[in-house]
Amino acid sequence: MDPPHPVPAAGDGMLLPGLPSGALAAFLGMTGAGRDLPLLSVELRHLGGALRPGTVRGGAVDGLDAESALFAAGITPDAAGVTAVHAAVDELRMAMSPWAAATGYRNFAERSRGRFDSPEVAARLRAVKTAYDPDDLIHANHPVPSAE
């Protein structure tokens, strides 16, 4: 039941290698009963199976080395909404940061920066970028630099 037109929203996420009891307690403390958050959705998605690295071959990224993906988002109709949603997402990310994976997932990283790939994957992506886009015509939210 998505709306037929674009809706202004903001969000961010992270990968979690595991969900020990401390991580679940922090998550529920941030999102559970009694919290009034300006977020439309807060998700913990179970990964694994065919998403585990090396399970399926193909592409530069052959899997996500984490048990779960966290993503939170809210509607941002105006500047106050943007500020409120960014603050809530940042607070959630900070609370979950002790359990964050060393790498992230580009599709769930709207504002966060950092390392998305292992050194091997980064090298493969740079090689593809150099071979097929030497003039840097293709742009993305998380650009891949050309090989040097």
Secondary structure, 3 states (H helix, E strand, C coil): CCCCCCCCEEEEEEEECCCCHHHHHHHHHHHCCCCCCCCCEEEEEECCHHHCCCCCCCCCCCCCCCCEEEEEEEECCCHHHHHHHHHHHHHHHHHHHHHCCCCCCHHHCCCCCCCCCCHHHHHHHHHHHHHHCCCCCCCCCCCCCCCC
